[in-house]
């Protein structure tokens, strides 16, 4: 049975094509025209944004993983040394070059989403002017505001100052604008997310499984406050989500990233992916998220490209007995000479040069169900992409409370996450008893690392905590300098702008 039936009509309506990947050469309308029925046009474009979000360049492929994951001490490029050596040099070793192709791909796809959202929002404004705004229009507006904020948050974290474009782009020249200060980008993010929070429903009916909700918008807003170390606003936003009663930590950690664990009570927003007999590996209804990170092997273990591998540094970060380690890391052989079989799943690699060169472990959070592999393909296009989890929000609340001196609350929030990981085993993950702010700060930072391992925020956590240089150097990534917190702007975009875009300092 395919996963399309579980995702319902929404996924079927999501099969729309997107336009080219060049920022200044984009036609933001995709396959739609202004002659189409206005209501169908807006609805179609909203569904198209969900499809665009599953794109290789923004969430499911090497540009996203390189920018969001490889730069931490917990992950590296993986695969073989000859496969993408330029990517390893830039993102693992911090030898930044503005001509790296992944920069332009990430930049362009985020702006593609932003442009589509601008188009949607302008259409809704025109409808509103006629006095015929419907409830669907209001929800569509909330979704477009969320996704525009999501795109700008990706960009401002990665590049700092970027062009701010909040209008429909009809000609390439319309988008040729200079950068604005990061503060201006965050002002727009705040405006969009506040708008999304006021219009998105708390829940959708089952046929719209996976569509954005108030909780997703409020949680993303919390994450943006966290990036700015805005503890007061973070505290309010995270606790708003927690007090809503919409989410929980009832799903055991070893189930969260399985097919059984999709859309659980601990999932605030995940991109819905599917496969069918006719489309077993289509990025129109699914994604390459699992394929890119899948085990690089042979025969039954040829699950993907083997990119985005975890390091031994991350393996060593887990406390003794922490079950989250074996739910996060897939290290399937005792040594490189052992046969690759399902029976050897999750037995550690040895310390041979080959296994060290390949990284330490594959990302088990992208591991695929063998039964579905037999039904469809080994590449796992049906694996949902978890973008916002409730445990992340609880740890955001803990961090904000601790920084505001509310150490009792911080300790209680921290214990919620550790208790779920502990399960029924009282002999592991003891409760952190201390109420000392510094002790709790370190405990919360540790908990974020192991709870959210391989989930793409570790590098940004190091940057906002001001410890990136210290931690990365200690892990052997000695080329990192403070300027590397921000990436260079893609040289292709600077060239096309004919001097309007200015490169980031020191590049």
N, C-alpha and C positions, 0 to 999 in steps of 0.2 A: 504494500500500500504506500503510495507516495505521500510526501509531506504537504502537498498542495491542499489536500482535504483538510488538514489541520490549520492551515493558514487562511483558508477560506477565500472568498471573492477578492479580498484586498490584494493578495498576491497575483491573482490572475489579471487584475487591472493594472498591475505594476509593470507590464512588459512594454516598455516604451524605449525608443532609442535616444541616445544623447548625441550631442554634436561634437565637433572637434575639440582638441585639448589645448588649443592655443588661446591664451588669455585675451589678446587683442584681436584675434581673428574669429571670435566665437559668434555663432548665431544662437542666441539664447532661447529661441522659440522651439528648438528641437524639430519634431516632425509636425507640429501644430501650426495652424495659420489663423489669422485674425478673422477669417470668414467662417470659422467653425462656430457652433453654438456656444455662446459665452459661458454658460454654466458648465457644460461638458468640457470646455476648454480649460477652465480653472481646475476642475476636479482632475482632469487628465494630467495637468501639469503638476499638481500635488502628488499624485501617484508616481509620476516620473521622478520627483525629487527622491523618493524612497529608493527607487531603482538607482539613481545617481549616487546615493549614499553607499550602496553596496559596491561601488566601483573600485577597481584595483588600486587606483591612485589616491584614494581618500581614506579607506578603512581596511581594504582586503588584500593589499599587495605590497610590494617592496618599497614604494615611496613612503607609505604610511608607517611601515615597520621600521624603516631606516631612520626616519625623523623622530618617531615617538618611542622607539624601543632600543635600537642598537646603541644609542649614545649613552645608555646607562651602564653601570658595572654588572648588571644582572643578565645582559643579553649581548649577543654578537651576531654578525651576519650569518654565520653557519655555512651550510652546504660544503663545497670543496674550495680549496684555496684558489683555484683557477676560475671558479664561477663567481663573477662579480667582484674581482679583486679591487677594482676602483671604488666600489661601494664600501668595502671593508676599510680601505684606506681613509675614506672621507668620514664615515660615520662611526666606525669603531675606533679609529686612530686620530680623528679630529684634524685631518689634513684637508681643510675645506677648500673647495674650488667652486666659483660661481657657475662654471660650465657643466657641472654635474647634472645629468639628465633627470634624476629623480626630483630635484628641486622644482624644475619647471612643471613636471607632471603633478606634483602635490599642489603647487600654487594654482595651476590652471583648473584642476578639478574642484578645489574649494571655491574658486571664483565662478565656476560653472554653476554650482549649487546656489551661490549668492545671486547670480544673474537670473536664474530661473525663479528664485523667490522674489526678486524685485519685480519681475514680470507679473507674477501672481498677485502681489500686493497692489500693483497699479491697477490691474483688472478689477480687484475687489473695491478699490477706492472709486473707480468709475461706476460700479454697481451701486455703491453706497450713495453716490451723488443723485441717483435716480430714486432713492427711497425704497429700493427693492431688495435690501440686504436680507439674506436668509440665515438661518442658524448654521447651515452648511458653510456659507461664506465666512461666518465668524470663526468657525473651527479651522477652515482652510487658512484664514489669516493667522491664527495662532500657530499652525504648523509651519507656515512660511517664515514667520518671525523666529521660531525656534531654529529652523535649519539655517537661516541667515546668520543668526548668532553663533551657531555651531561652527559654520565656516569661518567666520571672523575670529572666533576663539582659537581655532587651529592656526590661523595665519598669524595672529598677534603673538601667540606663544612661540611660534617657530621663527618669525622674522622681525618682530617688533613693529616698527612703523611700516604701514602698507597703505595703498590707496583705499579710501572709503567711498564706496559707490552704492548708493541706496535708491537708485532710479533705474527705470528700464533702459537697457542699452540697445539702441537700434543700429548704430554704426560702430565699427571698431574704434573710431576716433573718440566716441563718447566716453570710453573707458580709459582713455590715456590721461590719467590724472596723477599728480604727485602724491607722495606719501603724506600721511598725517601722523601726528603724535600717537603713541600707543594709548594715551589717556582718552583720546577722541574715539578710538576704536572701542575701548571698554565702555564709554558712554553710550555708544550705539548698541553694544551687546546688552547693557543694562536696560535700555529702552525696549529692545526687542523681547527680551525675556520677561520683563514685566508685562508687556502686552500679551505674550503667549500665556503667562500664568493667569491672566484675567479672562482668557477666551477658551482655553483648552478644557475639555471635560476631565473629571476625575477618573472616569472609566469609560470605555467604549463597550458596545455590545459585542458578542463573541465573533460575529462575522467580520469585525474590523480589528481582530487581534493584531497587536503590534503597532497600532497607530499611536501617535504622541498624546500624552496626557499632561495634566497640570503637574503631576509629580515629576515627570521628566524635565519639564521646564524649570521647576523650582530647584531640582537637584543639579541641573546644569548651571543654574545661576549660583548655587552654592559653590560649585567647582570653580567658577570664575572669581568669586570672592576669595576662595582659598588661594588661588594663584597670585592674588594681589596682597595676601596676608591681611585681608580686611576681616578681622576676627569678629567684630560686632555683627556685621551683615551676614557673615558665614554662620555664626551661631544661630541667628534668627531663621535663616533659610533652611539649614539642616534640621533644626528642631521642628520647623513647620512640617517637613516631610515625615519626620518620625512620629509626630503627634497626630498625623492624619489617619493612622490605623490602616493604611492601604497596603503596607508592605511588611514583611517579616523575615526572620532568619531561620525558618523552619526546615528548609531543604538542607540536607547534609552536604558537606562541602564536596564529597566525592561524586555527587549527583549533579551539581550545578551546571557543569559544562558538558553534560551528556545530553542526548536527545530527550531523555526522560526529564531532565531538569530545565528544559526550555520554558520560558514564560512562567517561571515559578514565582512565588510570593516575594522572593528576593531580587527579582529582575524588574528594574524600573523602566528601562528602555533597551530593547534588543532588536536589531534589524532581522526581519523574517526572511529566511532563505529556504529554498525548496528544490526538489528534483522530481522529474517525472520520467516515465519510460521513454517518452518522446524527446525529453530535454534533460538527460542525466547530468550534464555538466554545462549548464547555461548560466552565464552571469546576468541574464535578464531576470530570471526568477531566483537565482542563487548567487553565490559569490566564490571567489578563489581564496577566501580566507584560510580554509583548511588545506587546500592544495599547496599554497606557497609555503606553509609551515609544516607540512606533512613529512613523515619519515622518508628520507632519501635512501631508498633501498631497491630491492629487486623482487620480482614476482609478487607474492601476496603482501610484501612489505614495501612495494613501490607506491607510497602514499602521497608523494609530492616532491617538492623541490628541496626541502631541508633547510629553508631559511628561517631566521629569527630563532636561534638556539639559545638555551639558557646556559649560563656559565657555572663552573664549580663554585664560584663566589656566592651565587644565589643558593646553590645546594647547601653550602655550609651555613647559610644564614638561619636556617630553620632550627628551632629548638628540638632536642631529642624527642622522638615520638610524634612530632607534629604531623598529623595525617595530611595536611595541606601540601607537604612536599611531594608525596607520591600522587597527589591529584593534579599537580602542576607540572611535574617533570617526568618525561618519558625517556628513560635511560635503559634501553631494552636488551643489553647484552652484558655479561660479566667481563668479557674481553672481546677484542676484535676478531679473534679466531673462532668464537662461538657461533653456531648457526643462528640465523635470524628466524625465530619461530614465535608464535603467540605465547608459548609456554615461558619464553624468556622475557616477556614484557615486564618492565619495571624491576629488573635486576640490574644493579649499577654497572656502568662501564668500568673497565680498568683505567689505568693511568698511562696507556700506551700513547706514543706520539700521534698516531692516527686519530684516536678519539679526542685528544687535546686539540688537534688541528681543526676538528669538526665542531668544537665546542664541547659542552658537557652533556647536554640533554636536549631533546626536542620538546616543544611546547605541547604538553598533554591537553591543554585547554583548547587545542585545535584537533584533537584526536577524533577519529571517526568510528562509527559503529560498524563492526565487521559484517553484520547482517545486511545493513544498507549498502555497504561496499559491494557485496555479492549481487544485490538487486540492481544497483545503478552503476557505479564506477568507483574506483579507489580514491578519487580526488575530493570527495566530500563537499560538493557544492551546496548541499542541503544544510550545512551547519550554521545555525543562527550566530550572529555577531553580538555579543553582550557589550553594550556601550556604557550603561550606567547601572550599577548594582547597589542594592540597599546597604550592604556592608560598607561600601565606600562612603555613603552618606553618614552612617553611624560613626565612622572614624573621623569624618570631617567635623561632626558635632563634638566628638571627644577632643580633637585638637583645638577647636575654637574655645571650648569650655576651659581647657587647661591654660591656654594663653590669656584668658580673661580672669584667671585666678579661681575659677570654679572647679577646683580639683576633685571634689566629691562627684560631681556630675561627670567629669572626664573619666574618672576611674570606673564609674558604673557603665558608661558607654563602651569603654575598652573591654570590660568584662563580658558584655553582650557578645562581642565578636569572638573573643577567646572561648567562651562557653560553647558556642555553636561548633567551633573547631574541635574542642575537647570531646564533645559528644558524651558518651556514657563511660568514658575512661577517666577516672579521677586522678590517675597517676601521671598525667601529662599536662602541659600548659597550665601551671599553677596560676591562680589569681594573683595579679599584681596588687599587693597590699599597700604599697606606699602612697602617701598623699603629697609627697614632695613634687613640686612643679617640674624640676629638672629630670627627676627619675621618670615621671609620667611622660614628659616630652619625648624622652628616648624610647620609652616603651611604646608609645603611640606611633612613632616613626618606624620602629621595628615592625609593629603590627601591620602598618600600611604596606610595608615591603613584602611580607609573607602572605598576607591575605590577598593582595592584589598582584602577586607575582606574575610577570609576563603579560600584564594587562595595560601596558603602554603609558603609564604616568610616572614611572620611577625617575626618569631623567628630570622631568619638570619639578618633581618634589625636591630633588637635590638642589636645583637652581633656586627655587623659592626659599629653601631653608638656608641658603648661603654656604653650603658645604660641598658643592659640586667638585671644586678643585681638589679639596682634601680627600674626598672619598674616591674619586676617579683615579687620582695619582696613586693612592694606596692599593687600588685594584690593578695597577699596571697600565692604566690609560694615561700615560704621563704627558701626552701632547696637549691635553686639555688646558685651555687658558680661559679666563673670564669672558673674553670676547666670544668664545664658542657657545655661550648660552644662546646666542642668536645666530641663525644661519645667514649666509650671504643671499641677497636677492638673486633670482635666476638671471644669468647674463642674457639669455634670450629675450627676456621681458625688458631689460634695460635697453638692449639694442633696438627693439621694436618701438620703444617709447621715444626714440630720438632725443634723449637727454632729459625727458620729463621725470623719469624715475632715477633716483640717485642711490648708488650702492651703499650698503651699511658700512659703518666705520671699520677700518683695518682690513677691508677686503678689496 
